[in-house]
Amino acid sequence: MAVGFGSRTFRRRVVALAAIGFMCLYAMISCLTAERLTRATNHPLTFDPHQLSRDAVPWQTRTQDGLTLRGWRLPTAEHRHLIVLVHGMWSSWLEMAGLGRDLHNQGYDVLLFDLRGHGQSDPSRLSLGSRERADLRAVMRWALAEGYEEDRIGWLGYSMGASTLMLEAAHNPSIQAAVIDSPYGDLPALLKTQLSKHSRLPSWFNPGILTAARLLYGLRTDELVPIKAAASWGDRPLLLIHGESDSIVPVAQALRLSRAAGASCLTLTLPGVEHVQAYRTYPKKYVSLITEFFHDHLSP
């Protein structure tokens, strides 16, 4: 039986084929976007770390899941206190190089390293703080083997690095004192506004992108809520710094995280400061604040 172009059956078939075509295109775009957003951002080092300190030495360690992390260590003769700097997403230790130099000049050993999938560390899918937690554990194992004691190790994270610190600290009491600068507090809530900015796609693609990221790359954003993890922080000293003009992570998330962490969390919000720009905006005051915090809360 022939089907005419104007018949109801023909129109239904056209609509069905169009719907199937749209769903296929939606799935394809979602998968490609998920691949791009979680892709490793490795790149060669074009900066000489000896510009930070003539004593800078290359550093590397191995994670339990078989990846090599690389970076640079700025040592002191005393070899007593260590500050570990943890950079943000799609970045590298170079983001924190100036701060590392300034803290080293204040007498601290400093570790500048690249998280997995970043800089010179081994390639790996980005997981926005989930698998990166293993990198912090690898750093801790290295530090303890080098003779640093847990209560003489300070941690300072930017953005995703700060959130990763909070997520790991909920299960790892070895992290005893930390500074978190511009952390996200609730990633699922944040992605409702930020994912479209990064994907450059309409927001109705968000469910498809997140589903593809979960199915293809094991990314579960529902597990990335540092506000919940902060309830396990306890009485460990914590300093939270956040710019009030942060266009990436609203300052409201920082305030919720601070309340969840409790009385041991000292919170500083800075008017007119963008995402992780406190050090660049007020370098001397920032270094003074960080130095004072670790001087007060790390064991002598």
N, C-alpha and C positions, 0 to 999 in steps of 0.2 A: 504493500500500500504506500503510495507516494505521499510525501509530506510537503505541503506548500509553504513557500517562504512566509506567507502571512498567517499561517495556521497557529493555533494556540500551542500545539505540540512543538512546533519549530521554535517558537519564542521561548518556551520552557527549556529546550535544549541549549539555546544560545545563552540564556541566563545561567544555567547549570555550568556550562563550559567556561563562561566568564568568571563565575564564582571559584571554580577549580583553578583557573589561571591566576586569579588574584591571590588565592591561598598559597599557591606554589611560589608566586613572586614574593609574597610577604615572608614565607618561610626562608626563601633564599636570601633575601635582604637581611633578615634577622640573623641568620647564621653567619653571613659575611661580616656583619657589624660586630657580632659577638667575638668573632675571630680577631678582628682588627683591634677591638678595645682590650682584649686580654693578651695581645701579642707582646712578646718580650721586647724590651727597648734597649738592648745592649749596644754599646758603641765603644770605640777605642779611646784611650786616655790621651788627650792632647795637651794636658797641663802638667807641669813639673811640680810634684808635691814638695820638692826641696825649697820651693818658694815659700812654703808655709813654715818649714823648719829644716835646717840643714841636717838634723838628725832623723828625718823621716825615713822609715823603713817599710818596704812592701810587706803586706800581710795577707794571709789566706787561711781558711779553715774549711772543714768538710762538714756538711749537714748529715743527719742520720739517714736521709733519703738520697744520699749520694751526690749532692751538688757541691761545687766548690765556690765559696764566697771569697771575694778579693777586695782589697782596699789598702789603706796605709795607716800606719801607727806612728803617732808622734810621742816618743817616750821622754821621760825625765830621768835624771840620775837616781832619784829616790825610789821610783817604781812603786809608789804607794797607793795613789788614788787613780782610778780610771774612769773617764767619761766616755760612754758609748753614744755616738750620734747616729740616729736612724732617719734616713731621708724619706721623702714622700713618693707617691706614685708617679711613674713616667719621669723619674729624676735619677739622681745618683749622689754619691757622697760630695760631689762638687757643689751641690746646693748648699752644703753646710761647711764648706772649706774655710771661709773667713771666720766663722764662729769657732771652728776647731782650732785654728791658729790662735785666736784670742784666748781661748780657755787654756791652751797649752802654755801661752805666755804667763798665765796666772798660776802655773805650777802643776797642772794636771797632765797625766798621761791621757792621750786622746786617741780613740779609734774611729777612723772614717772608713766606712765600708759600704759596698753596694749590696742591696738585697738581691735575692734571686731574680733573674730576668731583667736586671738593670745594670747599667754601666759595664764593668768588666767581669762581674760574677757570671756563673754559668746561665745559659738561657733557660727560661722556664715560663710557663703561662702565668700571667699575673692573676692573683686571687684576692686582691684588695684587702689583705690582712689575714687571710685564713692560713694558707700554706707558709706565708712569710713568718708566722710565729716560730716555725722550726728554725729559722735563721737566728732568731734571738737566743734560742736554746743552744745553738751551735756556738754563738759568741760567748755565752756564759760558760760553757764547758771549756772553751779555749782560755778564757780569763782565769778561771779557777786553776787550770793546769799551769798557768803562768805565775801563780802565786798571789793573785789578787783575791781578797776576801769579799764575800757578798756584800758586807756592810761598808765596803770601800769602793763599790762600783756604782756610779751614777748613770742614769739613762736619760737621754733627751731625744724626743722624736718630733718630727714635723708631719702634720697632716696624716696621711695613711700610716706613716711610721709611728706617730703618736697613738693612733687608734690601735695599731698592732700591739704596742706596748700594753695598753689597757686590757686588750683581749687576752694576751699571754699572762699578764700579772694576775688575772683572776684565778688561774690554775698554778701559778708559779711564784711562791713566796720568796724565791731567790732574788726577784726584782724588788729591792727594798726602798729605793728612792728614785723618783722620776720627775722630769719636767715634760709636759705635753703641750705642744704649740699647735693650735688650730686643728684639733682632732675632730673627726666626724663622730657623732654620738649614736646616730641611728641611720645606718646606710640605706635600708629600704626606703625610709622616709626621704632621705636626701636624694636618692635616685629619681624620685618622682619629678624633681625639677632639673637635676643636673644631667641625667642621662641623655635627654634630648639635646642639650647643649654640646655634649661630646659626640653624639652620634650624628647630629645635624639632620635628624629625622623627626617627624611628628611624634608626639607623645604616645599615640596609639600603637607605635612600634615597640614601646618599652616592654610589654609583656612577652612579645615574641623574642626580643633580644635576650631578656633574662632567662627565658625558658631554654633558648639555645645555649646560653652560657652554662646553664646548669647541666643540661643533657650532654653537651659536647666536651665541656672543660671542667665539670665538677664544681662550678662556682655557686655556692649557696649563700645568697645575700642575707637570708633570714637569720643566719648565724652571726652576722657581723653587726652587733648592736652593743658597742662599748658601754652604753648607759646601763645595760643590765649587768655587764661584767664589773662595772665600777662598784656595785654593791658588795663585792668581795675584796675591795681594796683594804679595808680595815683601817688600822692606825698608822700605816706607812706614810711617810711624808710625800706629798704630791703638790706640784705647782702647775696650774693650768693657765696658759696665756692664750688670749684670743682677740683678734681685731674686731671691733664693733662694725667695721665697714667690710667685713669678709663677704665677698660675693659668691663664694663657693660653698662654704659651710656656715650657715646662719649662726650668729652668736647665741641664739636661743638653745641650740643643741649643746653648746659648751656649758651653759648655765644649768641645763638639765643634768648633764654629766657630773658637774661639780656637786650638785645636790645629792646625786646618787652615791658619790664617793664619800661624802660625809665631812665631818669637821676637820679631818686631817688635810683636806684639799684647800690650798690657798689659791684663790682665783683672781686673775688680773685681766680685765678687759680694757682695750686701748681704743679710744675714739679716733676715727679717721684712718685706722690701720687695716690694710687688706690681708688676704690669706697668706700666712707665714711671712709677713713682711715686718714683724716687730723688730727683728734684729737689724734689718736694713734701715728701718725708720729711726730707731734709737740705739745704735750699736753700743755706745759706751754704757748707757743705762741698762741695756739688755745683758751685757756681759757681767756687769756689776751685780745685777739681780741673780743671775744664774750662779755666779761664783759664791755669793753670800748664801744662797739656798744650799748648795752642796757643802759649803764649809760648815754650815749649821747641822746638817743632817747625815753626813757621812762620818764614820768613825775616824778618829784622829790617826 
